[in-house]
Amino acid sequence: MKYLKHPWIFLILSCIIVIVVKIPHLGLPYFFDETFSYYPAVLEMARVGPSMLPGTISLVLAKGHPLFFYFLASSWMKLIAGDSVTLMRIFPLLVALIALFVFHRFAKRHTNILLANIAVVLLAIQPLFLAQASLVLPSILIFILLMMSFDSYLSRSYGLYAFYGSLLMLTKETGAVFIMVFGLAYLIENYRNLNSKTFWRNLVLLAVPVFVYVLFLILHYHEFGVFFFSEHLDFITFNSNTVQNKFNSAVWMLFLAQGRNLVVYTAVLALIVLLFRKKEIEYRRFLIFSLSILILFLIFTSVNFFGYRYVLPVLGIVLLASSVLIQQIKTKYQALNIAYIVCILSVSAYYSATKRGQSDVDLGYTQYLVVHQQMVKYCEQQSWYDKEIGGGYNMVMSLRERCAKYLSTDKNFKTNHLPGLENRDIIIYDSTCWPVEMPESEKSKLTLIKRIEYKNHWGEIYSTSSAKEATQPIQKQTTVTE
């Protein structure tokens, strides 16, 4: 396995994989939280001038979030991307490549080069990572800053920790989880030095990210009269059923989905074997920290608003920690060890290549966005600007929001969210809609005008009884362009 210990070739291979996979997706329009939240905020900040001060953009656009991500993205837009979707999507792609470098460097410094090489390739072919690698969303930036803060703490470089931790806190509130872990860990590891000046100096440095975030909140309150965005506070819940459902969803997405169950189950088996044999577990400090981060992260996630992509910042920790455990039960047969490595990489690659879901956690959006583009184009061809159109979440944003980059002119459409047929002329139902948005009892009242298909995804355009478009037989279109 000597060739698996090359110092940089697997990092370059990982970057090449991501670039090759993502280049065809750079021209795709915006969707979901890009259109609803992040891109309009970045667009506005680019217009008024990039800044990290609260009040630079409205509370509705910023939604109470710290502004480091918006600052970086708007700077890129102002200096390089302009109105170009392709150039704008290069920004998160570059962030993703930096993430691979940071992760590989972290793994190499705190485990070994073999584990670093395996883990970075494994991360690069994860469906969740590949999906986010060209989206104007902050998840991968949070991942970078977490790994750099983690690295600084483990290396006892507390000055660097203060810097990276502050940027982490200024990117998203989730950073508080990780800062709390490192702060408590320092107290536990160093309480015997309570009377030394070094202890207190380092503790002050560890507290800098907290001070920075408190300062942000004070400025935020001064500007808007509130510390947090009220809509987000409404998502916090301690209802036992809701908390359990969120916890289960987070555990499933982080440990079991997209083929990660093979890696995690093997890691659990490895831990059992190591404990049974009473063997010394290598890289114990890293593993304890990883477990602490994951536990606190899952608790935080379970009581707050949850989306599947939110687990991305800790995905690398799961992959590396699992690899650390698995390596410690490797066999003396190199062929068998290599076969297992190929197996776990192949499973992840298979999921990335074949699984096409309905959200932004795999590459399914690269198909349904093509369908949405074709449906918007068809609506424009029919000049349905005076029609009331009902559709799913993404379709409504595509037809209504010019910044989403579906519309070919300055005109947009009158749109309403499903479910409901009343006072609507056209209904658009597609593969990203929930079944509840189009019950069969309502679907039977409609006449299908057009169906558009692209690989695993599809869209259907219906007329209601109040519209007269259904004078022709169903038109079927299969989009075959890549």
SVG drawing of the C-alpha trace seen along z (x, -y; Angstrom):
<svg xmlns="http://www.w3.org/2000/svg" viewBox="-64 -51 69 63">
<polyline fill="none" stroke="black" stroke-width="0.4" points="0.0,0.0 3.0,-2.2 1.6,-4.1 -1.4,-5.0 0.9,-7.2 1.8,-9.7 1.8,-13.1 -0.3,-15.0 -1.5,-12.9 -4.8,-11.9 -5.6,-15.5 -5.1,-16.5 -7.2,-13.5 -10.0,-14.6 -9.9,-18.1 -10.0,-16.8 -13.0,-14.6 -15.0,-17.6 -14.0,-19.9 -14.9,-17.3 -18.3,-16.5 -19.2,-20.1 -18.2,-21.9 -21.4,-20.8 -23.5,-22.3 -22.0,-25.7 -24.6,-27.2 -27.6,-26.0 -30.0,-28.6 -30.6,-29.2 -33.2,-27.3 -34.5,-26.5 -32.6,-28.4 -30.4,-30.0 -33.4,-31.8 -35.4,-32.3 -32.6,-33.5 -28.9,-33.6 -28.6,-34.8 -30.9,-37.8 -29.0,-38.8 -25.7,-38.5 -27.0,-40.4 -28.2,-43.3 -24.9,-43.4 -23.0,-43.5 -25.1,-46.5 -24.6,-48.5 -21.0,-47.4 -19.7,-44.3 -19.6,-44.7 -19.9,-42.5 -21.7,-45.1 -25.4,-44.5 -27.6,-46.8 -25.7,-46.5 -28.6,-44.6 -32.1,-44.4 -33.1,-42.0 -35.5,-40.2 -32.6,-39.4 -30.0,-38.6 -32.4,-36.8 -30.3,-37.6 -27.3,-35.6 -23.8,-36.9 -22.5,-38.2 -19.1,-36.7 -20.4,-34.4 -22.4,-37.2 -19.4,-39.4 -17.2,-36.9 -19.9,-36.0 -20.8,-39.6 -17.2,-40.6 -16.8,-37.8 -19.9,-39.0 -18.8,-42.6 -15.3,-42.0 -15.6,-39.0 -19.0,-37.4 -21.3,-40.3 -24.6,-39.0 -23.1,-35.7 -24.5,-32.5 -21.5,-30.5 -18.9,-32.9 -21.0,-33.1 -21.1,-29.3 -17.3,-29.2 -17.1,-30.9 -18.6,-27.9 -16.6,-25.5 -13.4,-27.2 -14.5,-27.1 -15.1,-23.3 -11.6,-22.8 -10.2,-24.8 -12.2,-22.6 -10.5,-19.5 -7.1,-21.0 -8.0,-22.0 -9.5,-18.6 -6.5,-16.7 -4.1,-18.9 -6.0,-18.4 -6.2,-14.6 -2.5,-14.5 -1.5,-16.5 -3.7,-14.7 -3.8,-11.2 -1.5,-10.0 -1.0,-10.4 -2.7,-7.1 -5.9,-8.1 -5.7,-11.6 -5.6,-10.3 -8.5,-7.8 -10.6,-10.4 -10.2,-13.2 -11.1,-11.0 -14.1,-9.7 -15.2,-13.2 -14.8,-14.3 -17.2,-11.6 -19.9,-12.1 -23.2,-13.0 -23.8,-15.7 -20.4,-17.4 -20.7,-17.2 -24.2,-18.7 -23.1,-21.7 -19.9,-22.3 -21.5,-24.7 -24.4,-26.1 -24.3,-29.7 -24.8,-28.4 -22.6,-28.6 -22.3,-24.9 -18.9,-24.2 -17.5,-27.4 -18.7,-26.4 -16.9,-23.1 -13.7,-24.8 -13.7,-27.1 -14.7,-24.3 -11.7,-22.1 -9.3,-25.1 -10.6,-25.9 -10.3,-22.2 -6.8,-22.0 -5.8,-25.2 -7.1,-23.8 -5.6,-20.4 -2.3,-22.1 -2.6,-24.4 -2.3,-27.4 -4.8,-29.5 -4.1,-32.7 -5.1,-31.1 -8.0,-29.5 -9.2,-32.9 -9.1,-34.1 -10.7,-31.0 -13.2,-30.6 -14.3,-34.2 -14.9,-33.8 -16.8,-30.6 -19.1,-32.5 -19.5,-35.3 -20.6,-32.8 -23.5,-31.1 -24.9,-30.6 -24.1,-26.8 -20.5,-27.8 -21.5,-28.2 -21.8,-24.5 -18.2,-23.9 -16.9,-26.8 -18.6,-25.5 -17.0,-22.0 -13.5,-23.5 -14.0,-25.9 -15.3,-23.1 -12.5,-20.8 -9.9,-23.4 -11.2,-23.7 -11.3,-19.9 -7.8,-19.4 -6.1,-22.3 -8.0,-22.8 -4.8,-21.8 -3.1,-24.9 -5.8,-27.2 -3.3,-29.4 -1.0,-30.0 -1.0,-33.1 -0.7,-30.9 -4.0,-29.2 -5.9,-32.5 -4.2,-34.0 -5.2,-31.0 -8.7,-31.0 -9.1,-34.6 -8.0,-33.7 -10.5,-30.8 -13.2,-33.3 -12.4,-35.7 -15.0,-34.1 -17.7,-34.5 -16.8,-38.2 -16.9,-38.8 -20.3,-37.2 -21.6,-39.1 -20.4,-42.3 -22.2,-41.3 -25.4,-40.8 -25.1,-44.2 -24.6,-45.9 -27.5,-43.8 -29.8,-44.9 -28.7,-48.6 -29.6,-48.4 -32.8,-46.3 -34.0,-46.4 -33.7,-42.6 -30.9,-40.1 -32.2,-37.3 -34.6,-36.9 -38.0,-36.1 -39.0,-33.6 -35.9,-31.5 -36.7,-31.6 -40.1,-30.2 -38.4,-27.1 -36.8,-26.3 -38.9,-23.5 -38.6,-21.2 -41.6,-19.1 -40.5,-15.5 -41.9,-14.1 -40.5,-16.9 -37.1,-16.7 -37.0,-12.9 -37.9,-13.2 -35.2,-15.8 -32.7,-13.7 -33.6,-10.6 -33.4,-12.5 -30.0,-14.0 -28.6,-10.7 -29.8,-9.0 -28.4,-11.7 -25.1,-11.9 -24.3,-8.3 -26.5,-6.1 -27.6,-7.8 -25.8,-7.8 -23.8,-4.6 -22.1,-6.0 -23.7,-3.2 -21.1,-0.8 -18.3,-3.0 -20.0,-3.7 -21.0,-0.2 -17.5,1.0 -16.2,-1.6 -18.5,-0.5 -17.4,3.1 -13.8,2.0 -14.4,0.1 -16.1,3.2 -13.1,5.4 -10.6,2.9 -12.4,2.8 -12.8,6.5 -9.1,7.0 -8.3,4.3 -6.0,2.7 -4.8,-0.9 -6.9,-3.0 -4.8,-5.3 -5.6,-9.0 -7.7,-8.9 -7.8,-12.7 -9.1,-13.3 -11.7,-10.6 -13.0,-12.0 -13.2,-15.5 -15.0,-14.2 -17.6,-12.3 -18.1,-15.4 -18.7,-17.6 -21.1,-15.2 -23.1,-14.7 -23.5,-18.4 -24.2,-19.1 -27.0,-16.5 -28.5,-18.0 -28.4,-21.5 -29.8,-20.3 -32.7,-18.5 -34.1,-21.6 -33.6,-24.0 -34.7,-24.2 -33.3,-21.2 -32.4,-20.6 -30.5,-17.6 -27.6,-19.7 -27.0,-21.1 -25.0,-18.0 -22.3,-18.8 -20.0,-20.8 -19.4,-17.7 -19.4,-15.2 -15.6,-15.2 -15.3,-14.4 -17.5,-11.4 -15.6,-10.0 -12.1,-10.6 -13.1,-9.3 -14.6,-6.2 -11.4,-5.7 -9.2,-6.0 -11.1,-3.2 -11.2,-0.9 -7.5,-1.2 -6.7,0.2 -8.2,3.5 -6.7,3.9 -5.6,7.4 -2.1,8.6 -3.4,9.2 -2.8,6.1 -5.1,7.2 -8.0,7.5 -7.3,4.1 -7.2,2.5 -10.3,4.3 -12.2,2.8 -11.0,-0.7 -12.1,-0.2 -15.4,1.1 -16.3,-1.9 -15.2,-4.3 -17.2,-2.5 -20.3,-2.6 -20.1,-6.4 -19.3,-6.8 -22.3,-4.7 -24.6,-6.9 -23.2,-10.0 -23.5,-8.6 -27.0,-7.1 -29.1,-8.6 -31.1,-11.6 -33.3,-13.0 -35.6,-16.0 -33.6,-18.4 -30.1,-19.9 -28.3,-17.0 -27.4,-15.0 -27.1,-15.7 -30.8,-15.2 -31.2,-19.0 -29.0,-18.9 -31.9,-17.1 -35.0,-18.7 -33.6,-22.2 -33.5,-21.3 -37.1,-20.3 -38.0,-23.6 -36.1,-25.6 -38.1,-23.9 -41.4,-24.5 -40.7,-28.1 -39.7,-28.4 -43.0,-26.7 -45.0,-29.2 -43.2,-32.1 -44.0,-30.6 -47.6,-30.5 -47.5,-34.1 -49.4,-33.1 -48.5,-36.3 -52.1,-37.1 -52.8,-33.6 -52.9,-32.5 -50.4,-29.7 -50.1,-27.2 -47.0,-25.3 -44.6,-23.7 -42.0,-25.7 -39.2,-25.7 -41.5,-26.2 -43.1,-29.3 -39.7,-30.8 -38.6,-30.0 -41.6,-31.7 -41.7,-34.7 -38.2,-35.7 -36.0,-37.3 -32.9,-36.7 -33.4,-32.9 -32.3,-33.2 -35.0,-31.1 -36.9,-34.0 -35.7,-35.1 -37.4,-38.6 -38.2,-41.1 -41.7,-39.8 -42.6,-37.3 -45.7,-35.3 -48.6,-35.4 -47.8,-32.4 -49.4,-30.7 -48.1,-27.8 -49.8,-24.4 -52.0,-22.8 -55.3,-24.4 -57.0,-24.8 -59.4,-27.7 -58.9,-30.8 -56.0,-29.3 -55.8,-28.8 -52.7,-26.7 -51.3,-24.1 -47.7,-22.9 -46.9,-19.7 -43.4,-18.2 -41.2,-15.5 -40.0,-17.8 -43.5,-18.4 -44.9,-16.6 -47.8,-14.3 -50.0,-16.4 -49.5,-19.3 -51.5,-17.5 -54.0,-14.9 -55.4,-12.5 -58.9,-13.9 -57.7,-17.2 -55.6,-15.9 -58.6,-14.2 -60.3,-17.6 -57.4,-18.8 -56.5,-18.3 -52.9,-17.6 -51.5,-20.0 -47.8,-19.1 -45.4,-16.7 -41.6,-17.3 -39.1,-14.6 -35.4,-14.6 -33.8,-11.4 -35.2,-10.7 -37.3,-13.9 -40.4,-15.2 -42.9,-18.1 -46.6,-18.3 -48.6,-21.3 -52.3,-21.2 -55.2,-23.5 -58.1,-23.9 -61.8,-24.0 -61.5,-27.8 -58.8,-27.7 -59.2,-27.0 -55.7,-25.7 -56.7,-22.1 -58.0,-22.1 -55.1,-19.9 -54.0,-16.4 -51.3,-15.9 -47.9,-17.1 -44.9,-15.1 -41.4,-16.3 -38.3,-14.5 -35.3,-16.7 -32.1,-14.9 -29.6,-17.7 -26.8,-17.4"/>
</svg>
